[in-house]
Amino acid sequence: MMTDKIKILAISGSTRKSSSNLNLIKAIADLTSETFTISVFEGLSDIPHFNPDLDNENPPEQVTSFRRQLREADGIIICTPEYAMGVPGTLKNAIDWTVSSMEFSRKPLALITASLSGEKAHASLLGTLLIIEARMTTDTQLLIQFIKTKVDGNGKITDNETLNNINKLTQSLRKIMMDDSTKLLSAPILMNEGIMNG
Ligand SMILES: Cc1cc2nc3c(=O)[nH]c(=O)nc-3n(C[C@H](O)[C@H](O)[C@H](O)COP(=O)(O)O)c2cc1C
């Protein structure tokens, strides 16, 4: 039986101080406080540019710390905007450091792209996360468009549909941690069928 709260590491793809993605993470932490302990990864801007030459037995300490925090978490929530039709560079850079060390492999993960539009970044990041074997279902990914009208500066979701979708997503994240029989997404499924909304 599980008595302790589930440990979640949340990563915001925006490092902006008043980021709506960060505010969304705060809202999720609030909504799930009975089941999840959510800590926000603070070091995204400090991770050096990925270079395979540095990806050896002595990687930069910021990378070691990132990898350790990923390993220690029961699950991950990534919340990110789209920049210039793609994944923010800082976020993609951090993920690239985990390809060889495989911290995302089999790790329960929820991906939220919260942006103005966000479709391209969402599809791209989903492809990346599935190829590095993150444990996801169609219900642990969510695209939220026009994010600035849906979450306020105090970390409150102000749109009912978004609130419902977030609740469903966090329940689904919990489910894939508890239930081994859930039908997971895999990279080939993504490529053959596509799972984008709308
Ligand atoms: C450099 C830059 C490029 C952007 N490009 C896109 C884009 O391609 N698609 C999109 O949906 N939003 C784009 N946006 C708008 C962001 O979605 C919006 O600023 C969002 O609120 C950023 O997330 P944050 O509030 O968590 O920082 C861009 C913003 C910036 C600063």
The ligand as an SDF file (V2000), in Angstrom:
LIG
                    3D

 31 33  0  0  0  0  0  0  0  0999 V2000
   10.2820   34.4070  -28.8120 C   0  0  0  0  0  0  0  0  0  0  0  0
    8.8460   33.9740  -28.7270 C   0  0  0  0  0  0  0  0  0  0  0  0
    8.3190   33.1940  -29.7250 C   0  0  0  0  0  0  0  0  0  0  0  0
    7.0120   32.7400  -29.6340 C   0  0  0  0  0  0  0  0  0  0  0  0
    6.5290   31.8940  -30.5880 N   0  0  0  0  0  0  0  0  0  0  0  0
    5.3290   31.3070  -30.4050 C   0  0  0  0  0  0  0  0  0  0  0  0
    4.8910   30.2810  -31.2840 C   0  0  0  0  0  0  0  0  0  0  0  0
    5.5240   29.9210  -32.2560 O   0  0  0  0  0  0  0  0  0  0  0  0
    3.7060   29.6960  -30.9980 N   0  0  0  0  0  0  0  0  0  0  0  0
    2.9450   30.0330  -29.9210 C   0  0  0  0  0  0  0  0  0  0  0  0
    1.9300   29.4000  -29.6740 O   0  0  0  0  0  0  0  0  0  0  0  0
    3.3290   31.0160  -29.0930 N   0  0  0  0  0  0  0  0  0  0  0  0
    4.4980   31.6580  -29.3040 C   0  0  0  0  0  0  0  0  0  0  0  0
    4.9140   32.6290  -28.4390 N   0  0  0  0  0  0  0  0  0  0  0  0
    3.9880   33.1450  -27.4060 C   0  0  0  0  0  0  0  0  0  0  0  0
    3.9930   32.2860  -26.1770 C   0  0  0  0  0  0  0  0  0  0  0  0
    3.1180   31.2140  -26.3790 O   0  0  0  0  0  0  0  0  0  0  0  0
    3.4730   33.0640  -24.9880 C   0  0  0  0  0  0  0  0  0  0  0  0
    4.3190   34.1590  -24.7770 O   0  0  0  0  0  0  0  0  0  0  0  0
    3.4190   32.1870  -23.7590 C   0  0  0  0  0  0  0  0  0  0  0  0
    2.6380   32.8300  -22.8060 O   0  0  0  0  0  0  0  0  0  0  0  0
    4.7790   31.9320  -23.2030 C   0  0  0  0  0  0  0  0  0  0  0  0
    4.6820   31.0850  -22.0860 O   0  0  0  0  0  0  0  0  0  0  0  0
    4.9860   31.6240  -20.6330 P   0  0  0  0  0  0  0  0  0  0  0  0
    3.8820   32.5900  -20.2590 O   0  0  0  0  0  0  0  0  0  0  0  0
    4.9520   30.4070  -19.7740 O   0  0  0  0  0  0  0  0  0  0  0  0
    6.3250   32.3080  -20.6430 O   0  0  0  0  0  0  0  0  0  0  0  0
    6.2060   33.1120  -28.5370 C   0  0  0  0  0  0  0  0  0  0  0  0
    6.7750   33.9200  -27.5280 C   0  0  0  0  0  0  0  0  0  0  0  0
    8.0620   34.3510  -27.6030 C   0  0  0  0  0  0  0  0  0  0  0  0
    8.6350   35.1860  -26.4990 C   0  0  0  0  0  0  0  0  0  0  0  0
  1  2  1  0
  2  3  1  0
  2 30  2  0
  3  4  2  0
  4  5  1  0
  4 28  1  0
  5  6  2  0
  6  7  1  0
  6 13  1  0
  7  8  2  0
  7  9  1  0
  9 10  1  0
 10 11  2  0
 10 12  1  0
 12 13  2  0
 13 14  1  0
 14 15  1  0
 14 28  1  0
 15 16  1  0
 16 17  1  0
 16 18  1  0
 18 19  1  0
 18 20  1  0
 20 21  1  0
 20 22  1  0
 22 23  1  0
 23 24  1  0
 24 25  2  0
 24 26  1  0
 24 27  1  0
 28 29  2  0
 29 30  1  0
 30 31  1  0
M  END
$$$$
